Amino acid sequence: MQKRLGDSTTPELSDAKAVVTGYSGQPLRALGEAITLLKREYGTYKQIAKEVGPCAVTIGRYHRLSRLPDGLRWKIEQRELALSLAHQVCKLKDENDQWVLAFAILDAPEDGRLTERECRQAVEEVQNTGRPMREVLAERLGLDFKKSVVVVLSFDYWFRFKLCRAAWNRGQSGADLAREIVAEWLAGRQFSSTADLQHISQQLADIAKHVEELAERIEELAE
């Protein structure tokens, strides 16, 4: 006889309970899937808490964290985006606003990062006014989104030689040509925040292929 989902001996349900019980060491995506399964079975976070241990508030918070874009979940799992700040990011409905706030947090030096209070106030203003997070951060904290920032990329000597040779022949710096080519590549790509592993793997393969094509293109420009 087939076991129903509600039977505690059903493998799927037992596995989900084990994942949520050991929530602190679980990948957010797997944790979110487990909570979703349990929520379908028990209905509320409070009922789930009665079955697995962590309190309802903790379960709800981690469920919301699991719904963040892949890149932001990765930063949380790398322990670069603190949970207290990530919870504020979760309160934003618009994905662009989530990215803007998270990037503003992580892009600042550690001793100058946004505090939980500053994040909460910015989130509340977005929620109350409907303004984009970019405008709110620029106004409240004076963040300059037009300011150029140096991004360091590691290339070997001959790659830099070819890049600069091609760029100088066009009357521009190597950095400007690199930025132009990368911007052109990014403009032609659509990155999904809900991409599965196969899609992410394909994106990485595309990047590797583009690097090879970039080297060939630089050689052609240098001739």
N, C-alpha and C positions, 0 to 999 in steps of 0.2 A: 504494500500500500504506500502510495506517495505521501511524503510528509508535507504538511502545509508550512508556509513561511513562519507562522507563529510558534511552531514547535521549536523549543529551545535546542533540540538536537539537530535541527536542520543545519547543515554545514555552513551555508551562506550567513545565516543569522548568528551562529556561534562565532564565526570568523569576524563578523562585524563587531560583535560585543568585545572580542579580544582586542581589536584595533582601537576601539574607543576607550577601553579600560587602560591601555598603555599609550594614551594620546600624546604624551609629551615627547615620545621618541618616534612618532609616525610621520611620514611624508604627508603634507597637507592635502594633496589630492586624494590619496587613499583614505585618509581620515574623513574627508568630506563625503566620499562615496559611502563609507560605512555609516556615517550619521544619517545620510539620506535614506539608506535602507532601513535603519532602525526607526526613523521618523515615520516612514510609511507603515511600519508595523505597529508602533506604539502611539503615534499621533502628535506627541508634544515632547519638548526637551525635558520637561519635568518627569514624564513617564520613563523616558530613556534613562534618566539619572537614577531612577529606582532600580533599574536593571543592571547598570554597569559601574556605578561608583562616582565618576566625576559629577559635580553639581550641574544643574540645568544651565546656569549662567555660563560656565566654562564650555559646556557642549555647544551652546548657541554661538558663543564667540568664535570657537574654532570652526564651526560650520560656515560662518560668514567669511572667515579668513580663507577657507578652502575655495571660495568663489572668486577670489581676486585673480587678476590676470596671471598667467604662468610666470612671467618675469618677476612680478612682485612676490609671488609665493616663493620663488627661488631665493630672493633676497632675504626673506624671513627665515627660510631653512638654513641659509648661510650665516644666520645670526647677525646680519648687517642692518636689517630693519627691525628695530625693537618691537616687541609685541604691543607695548603700550601705545606706540605711535601707529602701528599697523591697524590697531582697532579703530583709530580715528579715520584712517584711510578707508576702512570698510564702510563707514557711514555715508560715504559719497556714492551717489547712484550713477553718476556719469564716469565712464572708464577713463576719459581724458583727464578729468579732475583727479581721479585716483593716481594716475601716473604723474601728473604735475606736482601733487603734494608729496608723493613718495620720492620723486627725483629731487625736489627742493630739500627734503630732509637729508638724503644721502649725498647730495652734491656738495653740501657745506662741509667745512672742516669739523672734526669731531667736537672741538671745543666751542664751535659756533652753531651747532645744529639747532633746529627748531625744538622747542620744549613741547611736552604733552599739552600744556595749557595753551601755547600759541597755536598748535595744530587744532585743538578743540575749538578755539575761538574762530579760526579760519573756516573750519568745517561748518560751524553754526551759522556764520555769515553767508556762506554759499547756500545752505539750506533755507535760510530766511529770506534771502534776496534773489536767489536764482542766478546770481552772477557767476561767471566762470572762476575757478580757483586761481587761474593765472592773474586775473585782475585783482582779486582779493589779496593775494600774497604780495603783489607789486605795491598795492596801496598800504596795507597794514605793516609790512616788514621791509618795504623798500627794495624788494628783489628786482634786479635788472635783468629781464629776459632777453634783452638785445645785446648784452655784453658778450664779447667774444672770449672764449676760454680755450686755453691750449690743451689739446688732447694728444698724448704721446703714444705713437705706434712704433712697434719694434720692427725695423727692416734691416737686412744686412747691407754691407757697404755697396755692393754692385746694384742692388735694387734701388737704393737711394741715388746712386750715380745715374742710373737710367732714368729715374723719375725726374731728377733735376735737369738732366740734359734735355729731355723732352719738354719740360716746363720752360726752361730758359729760352729754347728755340721759339717758344710761343709768346715770349715776353711776360711770363708770370713765374711766381715762385713755385718750388716743389710742393709746398703746403697747399697753395691755392689749387694746383692741378689735382692733387690727391683729394682735396675736399670736393672739387667739381665732379670727379669720377665717382666717388662714393655717394654723393648726393644724387647723381643721375641713377645709380643702381638702386638706392633706397626708394626713389620716386616710382620705380617700376615694380615695386614689390608691395604686397598686402600682407601684413602680419596679423594673424588671428590670435586673440587673447585666449581662445579656447582650443587652440591647436592640439591635436593628439601627438603622441610620440613619433608616429610615422611621418606626420607633416613637419614636425620640428626637425627630424632627421633629414628630410628632403631639403628644408631651408638651409641646414648646415652644409649639405652637399652642394647646393646652389652657390653658397658663399665661397666654398673651396674652388669651385669651377670658375667663379668670377675673379678670384685672385689670379688664377692661371691666365684668364683672358686679359686681365689688367696688365700683367707683365708683358704679354704679347703686344698689347696696344701701346704700351709705353715704348717698346722697341720700335714699333712702326712710326710713332711720332718723333723718335730720335733720329730717324734716317733723313 
